[in-house]
Amino acid sequence: MPFSSHEADRVRAVWQDLDLPGIVDVHTHFMPRPVMDKVWAYFDSAGPLVGREWPITYRADEDVRVSTLRDFGIRAYSSLVYPHKPDMAEWLNGWANDFAAHHEDCLHTATFYPEESATAYVSRAIQAGTRVFKSHIQVGDYSPTDSLLDGVWSQIADTQVPVIIHCGSGPAPGNHTGPEPIRALLHRFPSLPLIIAHMGMPEYEPFLDFALEYPNVHLDTTMAFTDFAEENAPFPADLRSRLADAGDKILFGSDFPNIPYGYTHALEVITGLGMDDDWLRNVFYRNGARLFAIEQH
């Protein structure tokens, strides 16, 4: 069993103490079993994109992982899938569509890759009810400004389906990571609804600037502020005061199940930032509920 009833009690206490109905976790991973096994094997090997020992705390069968989130009181979560090569994204989208159909608390997720078919299958995904896309610049090793994605970004700007995009250079830099490609993308499509994963780690400041400058750019907290992340990519102390200004632009994300620590730690480092309760309510629930039209109590 990957968690204890005591852990569930601790997680639930965080949102109950804030008088919330639960937590919206925008950054969780559910994938086809062969893909998830390969992802876990990559983490186990401390591959180049990981670069350090990274134990998977919630390694368990899919139904156990779903049950874990429900026991924690997670009101909504995602099944972030992402391709690393052509002719993979549409297959992943089909799996994610089926997963969402059988798990009503999962935000229907889809993905894309720069390829000739991308515009068409993204259109189909939107028509099928996709509520969030995942773009992984580091693993996919592609530029977000690739011309093959022009039709994708245009549709996303028009429909305002958010994209959780891993574009920071953590935990290891890629050929197209960092703020400059996103700056160029937002210059062309300033209304894009981007959710910058991991607070843009480690390039926190420019990505925080984007969130404050562009009305539809958000940040997710995934792994940020945790002891694990602070070892190699500490959040600058002089930026913490600016987090208050971005309180309506920050969403909670965990990276469950692929985290090397307990879920409670991801919550407690945020409650320990010194922000007021209203800021915490926004981050843990209200911002995500508003963005994804989840009923608020």
C-alpha positions in Angstrom: 0.0 0.0 0.0 1.7 3.3 -1.1 0.1 5.4 1.6 -1.4 5.2 5.0 -4.7 6.4 6.5 -2.6 8.7 8.6 -1.2 10.3 5.5 -4.7 10.7 4.0 -5.8 12.3 7.3 -2.9 14.8 7.1 -3.6 15.7 3.5 -7.3 16.2 4.2 -6.5 18.3 7.3 -4.8 20.9 5.0 -7.9 21.7 2.9 -10.3 21.2 5.7 -8.5 23.7 7.9 -9.0 26.2 5.0 -12.7 25.3 4.8 -12.3 24.0 1.2 -14.2 21.1 -0.4 -11.0 19.5 -1.4 -8.0 20.2 -3.7 -7.6 20.7 -7.4 -4.3 19.1 -8.5 -3.6 20.1 -12.1 -0.4 18.1 -12.5 -0.8 14.4 -12.1 0.2 11.6 -14.4 -1.8 8.6 -15.6 -0.6 6.8 -18.7 -0.9 3.5 -20.6 0.8 0.9 -18.4 3.7 0.2 -20.9 4.4 4.0 -21.1 4.3 4.5 -17.3 6.6 1.5 -16.8 9.1 3.1 -19.2 8.8 6.4 -17.4 9.4 4.8 -14.0 12.4 2.8 -15.4 13.9 6.1 -16.7 13.6 7.6 -13.2 15.0 4.5 -11.7 18.1 4.7 -14.0 18.5 8.5 -13.1 18.6 9.2 -16.9 20.1 12.4 -18.3 16.8 14.3 -18.0 16.6 13.4 -14.4 20.2 13.5 -13.4 19.9 12.2 -9.8 18.4 9.5 -7.7 14.6 9.8 -7.9 12.5 7.2 -6.0 8.9 6.9 -7.0 6.9 7.3 -3.8 3.5 6.2 -5.2 4.5 3.4 -7.5 1.3 1.2 -7.6 -1.3 -0.1 -9.9 -3.6 2.4 -11.5 -6.7 1.7 -9.5 -4.6 2.1 -6.2 -3.3 5.4 -7.4 -6.8 6.7 -8.3 -8.0 5.5 -4.9 -5.1 7.3 -3.2 -6.1 10.6 -4.8 -9.7 10.2 -3.8 -8.8 9.3 -0.2 -6.7 12.5 -0.1 -9.8 14.5 -1.2 -8.5 15.5 -4.6 -11.6 16.9 -6.4 -10.0 17.0 -9.8 -6.7 15.8 -11.3 -5.2 15.3 -14.7 -3.8 12.4 -16.7 -0.8 14.2 -18.2 0.5 12.2 -21.2 3.2 13.4 -23.6 4.9 11.9 -26.6 8.6 11.8 -27.2 8.4 11.0 -31.0 6.1 11.4 -33.9 3.0 9.2 -34.4 2.5 8.8 -30.7 0.4 11.7 -29.5 -2.9 10.6 -31.1 -2.7 7.2 -29.6 -2.0 8.7 -26.2 -5.0 11.0 -26.7 -7.2 8.0 -27.4 -6.1 6.3 -24.2 -6.6 9.5 -22.1 -10.0 10.0 -23.6 -11.0 6.5 -22.4 -9.4 7.1 -19.0 -11.4 10.3 -18.5 -14.6 8.6 -19.6 -14.2 6.0 -16.8 -12.9 8.5 -14.1 -15.2 11.5 -13.8 -12.9 13.3 -11.4 -10.1 13.3 -14.1 -9.8 16.4 -16.3 -10.0 15.0 -19.9 -6.4 15.4 -21.0 -4.7 15.4 -24.4 -1.3 16.2 -25.9 0.4 17.0 -29.2 3.8 16.9 -31.1 5.1 18.9 -34.0 3.9 16.8 -36.9 1.8 17.2 -40.0 -1.2 15.5 -38.4 -1.1 17.7 -35.2 -3.7 20.3 -36.3 -6.2 17.7 -37.2 -5.9 15.5 -34.1 -5.9 18.5 -31.8 -9.1 19.6 -33.4 -10.6 16.2 -32.8 -9.4 16.2 -29.2 -11.1 19.6 -28.6 -14.3 18.4 -30.2 -14.2 15.3 -27.9 -14.1 17.4 -24.8 -10.5 17.8 -23.9 -10.2 20.2 -20.9 -6.4 20.4 -20.7 -3.4 19.7 -22.9 0.1 18.7 -21.9 3.2 19.9 -23.8 6.6 18.6 -22.6 9.3 20.7 -24.4 12.1 18.9 -22.5 11.1 15.3 -23.2 9.7 15.9 -26.6 12.8 17.9 -27.6 10.9 20.3 -29.8 10.5 24.1 -30.1 7.1 25.4 -29.1 7.5 27.8 -32.1 7.9 25.0 -34.6 5.7 25.9 -37.6 4.1 22.5 -37.5 2.4 23.7 -34.3 1.0 26.9 -35.7 -2.4 25.4 -36.3 -2.4 23.8 -32.8 -1.6 27.1 -31.0 -4.2 28.9 -33.1 -7.0 26.5 -32.0 -5.9 26.6 -28.4 -5.9 30.4 -28.4 -9.4 30.4 -29.9 -10.9 27.7 -27.6 -9.0 28.7 -24.5 -8.3 25.0 -23.5 -5.3 25.4 -21.1 -1.9 23.8 -21.8 0.3 22.6 -19.0 3.7 23.2 -20.5 7.0 21.9 -19.1 9.3 24.6 -20.6 11.7 25.4 -17.7 15.2 24.0 -17.8 14.7 21.8 -14.7 15.6 19.2 -13.7 18.0 19.3 -16.7 18.1 21.7 -19.6 16.9 20.7 -23.0 17.6 22.1 -26.5 14.4 24.2 -26.4 13.8 24.9 -22.7 14.0 28.2 -21.0 11.9 31.4 -21.2 13.0 32.7 -24.6 11.0 30.2 -26.7 7.9 30.9 -24.6 8.5 34.7 -24.9 8.5 34.3 -28.7 5.4 32.0 -28.6 3.4 34.5 -26.4 4.5 37.4 -28.7 2.7 35.5 -31.6 -0.2 34.2 -29.5 -0.6 36.6 -26.5 -3.9 35.1 -25.5 -2.6 31.5 -25.1 -3.8 29.8 -21.9 -0.5 28.4 -20.7 0.1 26.8 -17.3 3.9 26.9 -16.8 4.8 23.7 -15.0 7.0 23.7 -11.9 6.8 27.5 -11.6 9.2 27.6 -14.6 12.0 25.9 -12.5 14.8 27.0 -12.4 14.0 30.2 -14.4 11.5 31.3 -11.9 11.6 35.1 -12.4 11.0 35.4 -16.1 8.1 32.9 -16.0 6.6 34.7 -13.0 6.9 37.9 -15.1 4.9 36.2 -17.9 2.2 35.2 -15.5 1.9 38.8 -14.3 2.0 40.2 -17.8 -0.2 37.9 -19.8 -3.8 37.5 -18.6 -4.1 33.8 -19.5 -0.7 32.6 -18.3 -0.6 30.7 -15.0 2.0 28.8 -13.0 1.7 25.4 -11.3 3.5 24.7 -8.0 4.6 21.2 -9.0 7.7 20.3 -7.0 8.6 23.9 -6.3 9.5 24.8 -2.8 10.0 21.2 -1.7 13.2 20.1 0.0 14.1 18.0 -3.1 13.8 20.9 -5.5 15.4 23.4 -3.2 18.7 21.4 -3.2 19.4 22.2 -6.8 16.9 24.9 -7.8 16.0 27.0 -4.8 13.2 29.5 -5.3 14.9 33.0 -4.9 14.1 34.6 -1.5 13.7 38.0 -3.1 10.9 36.7 -5.4 8.7 35.4 -2.6 7.1 38.7 -2.0 6.0 38.8 -5.6 4.1 35.5 -5.1 1.3 37.4 -3.3 0.8 39.5 -6.5 0.3 36.3 -8.5 -2.1 34.7 -6.1 -4.8 34.3 -8.7 -2.4 32.9 -11.3 -0.9 30.0 -9.3 -2.4 26.5 -9.3 -1.5 23.6 -7.1 0.3 20.7 -8.9 2.0 17.6 -7.3 3.5 15.4 -10.1 1.8 12.5 -8.4 2.7 9.6 -8.5 6.3 10.4 -9.7 7.5 12.3 -6.7 10.4 11.3 -4.4 8.6 12.4 -1.2 5.1 12.3 0.4 2.2 14.2 -1.0 1.8 16.0 2.4 5.2 17.6 1.9 4.1 19.3 -1.3 1.2 20.9 0.5 3.1 21.8 3.7 5.8 23.7 1.9 3.1 25.9 0.3 1.3 26.5 3.6 4.7 27.4 5.0 5.3 30.2 2.5 3.8 32.7 4.9 0.8 33.6 2.6 -2.6 34.4 4.0 -5.5 31.8 4.0 -7.2 33.4 1.1 -4.1 33.1 -1.1 -3.9 29.4 -0.1 -7.5 28.8 -0.9 -6.9 30.2 -4.3 -3.9 28.1 -5.0 -5.2 24.8 -3.6 -8.7 25.0 -5.0 -10.3 28.2 -6.3 -8.0 29.1 -9.2 -8.2 25.6 -10.6 -11.9 25.4 -10.0 -12.4 28.6 -11.9 -10.1 27.7 -14.8 -11.7 24.3 -15.3 -15.3 25.2 -14.4 -15.4 22.9 -11.4 -18.3 23.5 -9.1 -17.3 25.6 -6.1 -19.0 25.2 -2.7 
